[in-house]
Amino acid sequence: MSATADRAPHLAMPSPGGPGHAALPPTAELLTHGGDARIVLDASRGLNKYGCSPFPDARLAAFGSSTASTISATGFAAAERLRDRLDAAASRESAVLTYARELDRMRAELADLCGIADLPDLEIVFAASGTDLHLLAAQLAAGGERAPLLAVMVEASETGSGVPAAVAGRHFSTRAALGESVSEGNLVDGATSIEITALSSRAADGLPRPAHLVDAEIETRVIEAVKSGRHVLLTLVDVSKTGMIAPSPKLALEIRRRFPDAVDVLVDACQFRLSRASLRAYLEHGFMVALTGSKFLTGPTFSGALLVPRTLARRLKRQVVSPALGAYSARADWPRGWTASRSLPEAANYGLLLRWEAALDELRAFRSIPDPEVAVFLSDFARATETRLSMDPAFEALPVSTLDRQPLVDAGNWDEIPTIFPFLLRGADRSLLPREETARVYASLSQDQSELGGTHAIAGLRCQVGQPVPCGHRDGVPLSTLRLCASARLVVEAASGGVAQVIARAMTVLDKAAWLGARR
């Protein structure tokens, strides 16, 4: 699908009125509209870059939510109901009006489900992905009459390959969310060019660096920048691709206390592995929070939301942004009254709407489970997974630092329990598999490998884990980690009496990974 072909369904929606409006594309097709090149389906397999289909796939053992998930049957049904409503509305009003009204509904529901609807003047900006959110948040932070901006963040391997380019104000793909072809790596026309300092939260061998050393480095960079007259956008990742928090919330709170007018904090919570208490605490302390519905929630790939608390919204809503950001963002994606929206097109990204509708369906189901019950299942899942990874010689568990958010929030929330379990694979000779071999195992996991032999239950299993993440070198050999993940969808399944089944299925996924690794 070309960028030009993709542009039509969401930028040239039906005009107001008239029974002869053009019918909307089918739900599965709309789910692939309104994102960058990563959302495009491979012509031969019908999957996007993350190996996900726009159709439900009940036979897929899905444990890869740290990367992406294939849409569930209930999520698809929710998206289809919305698609039908949108199609019916096309005979009565313009797509732009329908789009704006639906986004307002979603703003209200997202805030309610997150337990933050009572926060005064909370604003929500929608975008196609977490990477798009970083682009928009950085441009807002850099705007106005402020000093030059320095962005301080952890390295891309823990956030996303396109995040540094987006934060710098550059195109991070060959296609923007609203279908426009762009030159990857070039500065967005009229955007503010932003300098970045990226620090590592893992050492050269992939092991976690001591949190106090990471904090000390970040604190030094921030203080140097502020003393030189610069404004700082500090990104706190909670939780990263491999399950880390960096820098610590404690440091972010201290930096904001010392430099309230010189530092903005963006919490990259795009994994959405946050309790309501943690999310609320970040916002109450004046931090922006970036969320997506496509990771822990297991909604379809490409649905982002930037939550802006009142203290920041009062300033940021007056910021001007480049009209060229209209390739990424429509006017209705922004709250009413924001100056930034005036330079953006009156467009309707129905793909984004449908993906968020599916994600909200997952969030509704997850929120129906009491937090103590969530914690019990996640503890059981973590215990079983950590035991398997530590005891089975086919694996080497990659350590993850403790998920400590104090003093931001009191201890005792379910989000203190790890839900991402990174691991290295060993081959038949028990040596760690190099990066390229790990990538081959990852690709094979989602395929029926029955023709290779082995027991059918293992070889024929089609499953997803998190995509390989580079994690340093051992003895000069470059390594990548795979990730087995718990998700909101699995919590809901477990709550319906499926605890044993979910854990057993996770162990079978590891069985296949071990079997494939031994063949390398």
PECOR-V884681 format. One record per backbone hydrogen bond with DSSP energy under -1.0 kcal/mol. CO is the residue of the C=O (numbers start at 0). NH is the residue of the N-H. If there is no record, write none. Layout:
BEGIN
<<CO & NH> <CO & NH>>
END
This chain:
BEGIN
<<1 & 5> <2 & 6> <6 & 10> <7 & 11> <9 & 347> <13 & 94> <25 & 29> <26 & 30> <28 & 31> <29 & 32> <35 & 38> <37 & 48> <41 & 45> <46 & 41> <47 & 50> <51 & 47> <56 & 59> <59 & 61> <60 & 463> <62 & 484> <63 & 66> <63 & 67> <71 & 75> <72 & 76> <73 & 77> <74 & 78> <75 & 79> <76 & 80> <77 & 81> <78 & 82> <79 & 83> <80 & 84> <81 & 85> <82 & 86> <83 & 87> <84 & 88> <85 & 89> <87 & 90> <88 & 91> <88 & 92> <93 & 97> <94 & 98> <95 & 99> <96 & 100> <97 & 101> <98 & 102> <99 & 103> <100 & 104> <101 & 105> <102 & 106> <103 & 107> <104 & 108> <105 & 109> <106 & 110> <107 & 111> <108 & 112> <109 & 113> <110 & 115> <111 & 114> <115 & 118> <118 & 121> <122 & 307> <124 & 305> <126 & 303> <128 & 132> <129 & 133> <130 & 134> <131 & 135> <132 & 136> <133 & 137> <134 & 138> <135 & 139> <136 & 140> <137 & 141> <147 & 230> <148 & 194> <149 & 232> <150 & 196> <151 & 234> <152 & 198> <154 & 157> <155 & 158> <157 & 240> <159 & 162> <161 & 165> <162 & 166> <163 & 167> <164 & 169> <165 & 168> <167 & 193> <168 & 187> <170 & 184> <173 & 181> <175 & 178> <179 & 175> <182 & 185> <185 & 170> <187 & 190> <194 & 150> <196 & 152> <198 & 154> <200 & 208> <202 & 205> <203 & 472> <206 & 202> <209 & 213> <210 & 214> <211 & 215> <212 & 216> <213 & 217> <214 & 218> <215 & 219> <216 & 220> <217 & 221> <218 & 222> <219 & 223> <220 & 224> <221 & 225> <222 & 226> <223 & 227> <224 & 229> <225 & 228> <230 & 149> <231 & 263> <232 & 151> <233 & 265> <235 & 267> <236 & 245> <239 & 242> <243 & 239> <245 & 236> <247 & 251> <248 & 252> <249 & 253> <250 & 254> <251 & 255> <252 & 256> <253 & 257> <254 & 258> <258 & 262> <261 & 231> <263 & 233> <264 & 287> <265 & 235> <266 & 268> <266 & 289> <267 & 237> <268 & 271> <270 & 295> <274 & 278> <275 & 279> <276 & 280> <277 & 281> <278 & 282> <279 & 283> <280 & 284> <281 & 286> <282 & 285> <287 & 266> <288 & 306> <289 & 268> <290 & 304> <292 & 298> <294 & 297> <295 & 487> <302 & 292> <303 & 126> <304 & 290> <305 & 124> <306 & 288> <307 & 122> <308 & 312> <309 & 313> <311 & 314> <311 & 315> <312 & 316> <314 & 317> <315 & 318> <316 & 338> <321 & 324> <322 & 325> <323 & 326> <324 & 327> <324 & 328> <326 & 177> <329 & 332> <330 & 333> <332 & 125> <334 & 337> <338 & 341> <339 & 342> <340 & 343> <344 & 330> <344 & 346> <347 & 349> <348 & 352> <349 & 353> <350 & 354> <351 & 355> <352 & 356> <353 & 357> <354 & 358> <355 & 359> <356 & 360> <357 & 361> <358 & 362> <359 & 363> <360 & 364> <361 & 365> <362 & 366> <365 & 368> <369 & 373> <370 & 374> <371 & 375> <372 & 376> <373 & 377> <374 & 378> <375 & 379> <376 & 380> <377 & 381> <378 & 382> <379 & 383> <380 & 384> <381 & 385> <382 & 386> <383 & 387> <384 & 388> <385 & 389> <386 & 390> <387 & 391> <391 & 394> <393 & 425> <395 & 423> <401 & 403> <404 & 407> <412 & 415> <413 & 416> <418 & 485> <420 & 483> <421 & 397> <422 & 481> <423 & 395> <424 & 432> <426 & 429> <430 & 426> <433 & 437> <434 & 438> <435 & 439> <436 & 440> <437 & 441> <438 & 442> <439 & 443> <440 & 444> <443 & 446> <444 & 462> <448 & 451> <449 & 452> <454 & 458> <455 & 459> <458 & 448> <461 & 60> <463 & 62> <468 & 480> <471 & 478> <473 & 476> <476 & 473> <477 & 434> <478 & 470> <480 & 468> <481 & 422> <482 & 465> <483 & 420> <486 & 490> <487 & 491> <488 & 492> <489 & 493> <490 & 494> <492 & 497> <493 & 496> <497 & 501> <498 & 502> <499 & 503> <500 & 504> <501 & 505> <502 & 506> <503 & 507> <504 & 508> <505 & 509> <506 & 510> <507 & 511> <508 & 512> <509 & 513> <510 & 514> <511 & 515> <512 & 516> <513 & 517> <516 & 519>>
END
